[in-house]
Amino acid sequence: MNAVLEELSSQHLKGKVRALRLSLMALLTGGHILLEDIPGLGKTTMALAFAGALGLSFGRVQCTSDLLPSDITGLSVFDRTEGRFNFIKGPIFNNIVLIDEVNRAMPKTQSALLEAMEERRVTVEGVTYRLPEPFMVLATQNPVEQVGTYPLPESQMDRFLIRTGIGYPPEEVEKGILRQGSIRDEILHIPPLLQHDDLVEAIRAVREQVYVGEKVTDYIYAIIKATRTHPLVQTGLSTRGGIGLVDVAKAAAYLHGRDFVAPEDVRDVVHAVCPHRLIFRPEHEGVDKEHVLNAILKEIPLPLT
């Protein structure tokens, strides 16, 4: 798995190592990732390269204000020759689904993603269809102050295991892009770097073979409890958020070649898993969530294992 990351980050996606690594962690744990940044930084290119390198099917939805739920899930079309309706699957029926600019879609359309993200299935006209395995939504979100955006509801934000940015590329990398142009065509021809069975085995190993000890569990619970009792926070981490923190820490340990979670694994992924789940009190909405989490982590001693 690390070889895939090294190949992508060294050859095709220089400067996007962290976003790629977090995307792989989300995939290994069955979660979804939200990339929040300004347009034009290569989020779509990264998603295409990620799916291609892993040999997974890829679907893309460009969100607009007139996008309908059926544009994501699919719809039934009447076939005159057969005299019956046939279901035409939408782009959600892929392993990696890029939901581009998700917060430009109307709330009703955004809600169409909830069942797919949580239950790994889609129900259309009373019929339920299973989604492929593995399945991951990789959504991008524009900053909320941009024109034509709709804030994601808390219930949908909570469906995203990880939220991160992608950032501007390093200076030399960006200069290379300016000289050589877009690498989108090159990305489309990336050969699979991993067999499907190996990916399935890695997902199973993260779920079943990475051990979480009692001291690490106590450390995670201390972080959860601190978010719930912090004076600036109205709603801290839920139990689902705590499970997500455990899962991502297990993926981090696996990528480090260990079969057990160390406290450092937890500390390293807190800022990717927790901030978007915290709801601050109205009078403190402008406070930086990252700073609050840093203060919480400083107050909780790292256990010795």
C-alpha positions in Angstrom: 0.0 0.0 0.0 2.8 2.4 0.8 4.4 1.6 -2.6 1.2 2.9 -4.2 1.4 6.2 -2.2 5.1 6.6 -3.0 4.6 6.0 -6.8 1.7 8.5 -7.0 3.4 11.1 -4.9 6.7 10.9 -6.6 5.6 10.6 -10.2 2.2 12.1 -10.6 0.9 14.0 -7.6 3.9 15.7 -6.0 2.9 17.8 -3.0 -0.3 15.8 -2.3 1.1 13.1 0.0 -1.0 13.9 3.0 -4.3 14.0 1.1 -3.4 10.8 -0.7 -2.5 9.1 2.6 -5.7 10.2 4.2 -7.8 9.0 1.2 -6.2 5.6 1.5 -6.9 5.5 5.2 -10.6 6.3 4.5 -10.8 3.5 1.9 -9.1 1.0 4.2 -11.7 1.7 6.9 -14.8 1.9 4.7 -15.1 5.6 5.3 -15.5 8.7 3.2 -13.4 11.8 2.8 -14.2 15.5 2.3 -11.6 17.7 0.7 -12.3 21.4 1.4 -10.3 23.9 -0.6 -10.6 26.5 -3.3 -11.2 25.3 -6.9 -8.3 24.6 -9.2 -5.9 22.8 -6.9 -6.1 19.4 -8.5 -8.7 17.6 -6.3 -10.3 16.0 -9.3 -7.0 14.9 -10.8 -6.0 13.4 -7.4 -9.2 11.4 -7.3 -8.7 10.1 -10.8 -5.1 9.0 -10.1 -6.1 7.4 -6.8 -8.8 5.3 -8.4 -6.7 4.4 -11.4 -3.7 3.3 -9.3 -5.8 1.0 -7.2 -7.6 -0.5 -10.2 -11.0 0.7 -9.1 -14.0 2.0 -11.0 -14.5 5.7 -10.9 -17.6 7.9 -11.1 -18.0 11.6 -11.0 -20.8 14.0 -10.2 -20.5 17.7 -10.8 -22.9 19.3 -8.3 -25.0 22.3 -9.4 -28.0 24.0 -8.0 -30.3 22.1 -10.4 -28.8 18.6 -9.8 -31.5 16.0 -8.9 -31.1 13.0 -6.6 -31.7 10.7 -9.6 -28.7 12.2 -11.3 -26.6 10.5 -8.5 -28.5 7.3 -7.8 -30.0 6.5 -11.2 -33.5 6.2 -12.5 -36.0 3.8 -14.1 -36.5 4.2 -17.9 -39.4 2.6 -19.8 -38.2 0.1 -22.4 -40.9 0.0 -25.1 -39.6 -3.2 -26.7 -39.7 -5.1 -23.4 -42.8 -3.3 -22.1 -41.2 -2.7 -18.7 -39.1 -0.2 -16.7 -35.3 -0.8 -16.5 -33.2 0.7 -13.9 -30.2 2.8 -15.2 -27.6 3.0 -12.5 -26.2 6.4 -11.7 -22.5 7.3 -11.0 -22.9 6.3 -7.3 -22.5 2.7 -8.5 -18.7 2.8 -8.6 -15.9 2.0 -6.2 -14.6 5.6 -6.0 -17.2 8.3 -6.5 -16.1 11.9 -6.8 -18.8 14.4 -5.7 -17.4 17.6 -7.0 -18.4 20.8 -5.2 -20.9 18.9 -3.0 -22.1 22.1 -1.3 -23.3 23.6 -4.5 -26.1 21.0 -4.7 -29.5 21.6 -3.0 -30.0 20.1 0.4 -32.5 17.5 -1.0 -29.9 16.3 -3.5 -27.2 16.2 -0.8 -29.4 14.0 1.3 -29.6 11.5 -1.5 -26.0 10.6 -0.6 -26.8 9.7 3.1 -28.1 6.2 2.5 -25.3 5.3 0.1 -22.6 6.6 2.5 -24.0 4.9 5.6 -25.7 1.8 4.4 -23.7 1.1 1.2 -27.0 0.7 -0.7 -29.4 2.8 -2.8 -33.2 2.5 -2.7 -35.0 3.7 -5.8 -38.8 3.4 -6.2 -38.9 0.8 -3.4 -36.2 -1.4 -4.8 -32.8 -1.6 -2.9 -29.6 -2.0 -4.8 -26.2 -2.9 -3.2 -23.2 -0.7 -4.0 -19.9 -2.3 -5.0 -17.1 -3.1 -2.6 -15.0 -1.3 -1.8 -17.0 1.9 -1.9 -15.8 5.4 -1.0 -17.2 8.9 -1.6 -14.5 11.5 -2.2 -16.3 14.8 -2.0 -14.9 18.3 -2.6 -16.3 21.4 -0.9 -15.8 25.0 -1.8 -15.3 27.5 1.1 -18.8 28.4 2.4 -18.3 32.1 1.7 -18.2 31.5 -2.0 -21.3 32.3 -4.1 -23.9 29.6 -4.6 -22.9 27.2 -1.8 -25.2 25.5 0.7 -23.8 24.5 4.1 -23.7 20.7 4.6 -26.0 19.7 7.5 -24.4 18.2 10.6 -25.8 14.7 9.8 -24.1 14.7 6.4 -20.8 16.1 7.8 -20.8 13.3 10.3 -20.9 10.8 7.5 -17.4 11.9 6.3 -14.8 10.0 8.3 -12.1 12.5 7.3 -12.1 16.1 6.4 -8.9 17.8 5.1 -7.6 20.3 2.6 -5.3 19.8 -0.3 -3.3 23.0 -0.3 -1.3 24.8 -2.9 1.5 22.6 -4.5 5.1 23.3 -3.5 6.7 26.1 -5.5 8.9 23.9 -7.8 5.9 21.5 -8.5 3.7 24.4 -9.4 6.3 25.9 -11.7 6.6 22.5 -13.4 2.8 22.4 -13.9 2.9 25.9 -15.4 5.6 24.9 -17.8 4.2 21.5 -18.9 0.5 22.1 -18.5 -2.2 19.8 -17.0 -1.3 16.1 -16.4 -5.0 15.1 -16.6 -4.5 13.1 -19.8 -1.4 11.3 -18.3 -3.4 10.5 -15.2 -6.0 8.6 -17.3 -3.4 6.1 -18.4 -2.0 5.2 -15.0 -1.8 1.4 -14.8 -3.2 -0.4 -11.7 -0.5 -0.6 -9.1 -2.4 -3.0 -6.8 -4.4 -6.2 -7.3 -8.0 -6.1 -6.2 -7.6 -9.1 -4.0 -4.6 -7.4 -2.2 -6.7 -4.4 -1.6 -9.6 -6.5 -0.1 -7.1 -8.3 2.1 -5.7 -5.0 3.3 -9.1 -3.8 4.2 -9.8 -7.0 6.1 -6.5 -6.8 7.9 -7.1 -3.3 9.1 -10.5 -4.3 10.4 -9.6 -7.6 12.1 -5.9 -7.8 12.7 -4.8 -4.4 14.1 -5.1 -4.5 17.9 -6.3 -1.5 20.0 -5.0 -1.8 23.6 -6.7 -0.7 26.8 -4.4 2.3 27.3 -5.0 3.5 23.8 -8.7 3.1 24.3 -8.5 5.2 27.5 -6.5 7.8 25.6 -9.2 8.0 22.9 -12.0 8.2 25.4 -10.2 11.0 27.2 -10.1 13.0 24.0 -13.8 12.4 23.4 -14.7 13.3 26.9 -12.6 16.5 26.8 -14.5 17.7 23.6 -17.8 17.1 25.3 -16.9 19.1 28.4 -14.9 22.0 26.8 -16.5 25.3 27.6 -16.5 26.5 24.0 -18.0 23.4 22.6 -21.8 22.8 22.4 -21.7 19.3 21.0 -18.5 17.2 21.2 -17.5 14.0 19.5 -20.3 11.4 19.3 -19.7 7.7 19.7 -19.6 7.4 15.9 -16.9 10.0 15.9 -15.0 8.0 18.4 -15.3 4.8 16.4 -14.0 6.8 13.4 -11.0 7.9 15.3 -10.2 4.3 16.3 -10.6 3.1 12.7 -8.4 5.8 11.2 -5.7 5.2 13.9 -5.8 1.5 12.9 -5.3 2.3 9.3 -2.4 4.6 10.3 -0.8 1.8 12.3 -1.3 -0.6 9.3 0.4 1.8 6.9 3.3 2.0 9.4 3.7 -1.8 9.3 2.3 -2.5 12.8 -0.4 -4.7 14.0 -1.2 -2.6 17.0 -2.3 1.1 17.5 0.2 3.4 19.2 -0.9 6.6 21.0 1.0 8.5 18.4 -1.2 7.1 15.7 -4.2 8.6 17.4 -2.6 11.9 17.9 -1.5 12.1 14.3 -5.1 11.6 12.9 -7.1 13.6 15.4 -7.1 16.8 13.2 -8.4 14.9 10.2 -11.2 13.1 12.0 -12.5 15.4 14.7 -12.8 19.1 13.9 -15.7 18.9 11.5 -17.7 17.0 14.1 -17.5 19.7 16.8 -20.2 22.2 17.1 -19.2 25.3 19.0 -21.6 27.5 21.0 -23.0 30.4 18.9 -20.9 33.0 20.6 -17.7 31.1 19.9 -18.4 30.1 16.2 -15.4 32.1 15.0 -12.9 30.2 17.2 -10.4 28.0 15.3 -11.3 24.4 16.0 -7.7 23.2 15.3 -6.5 25.4 18.2 -9.1 24.0 20.6 -8.1 20.5 19.7 -4.4 21.3 20.1 -5.2 22.7 23.6 -7.1 19.5 24.4 -4.3 17.3 23.2 -1.7 19.2 25.3 -3.8 18.7 28.5 -4.0 14.9 28.0 -0.7 13.1 28.6 0.3 10.6 25.9 0.2 7.2 27.5 3.2 4.9 27.6 2.6 1.5 25.9 
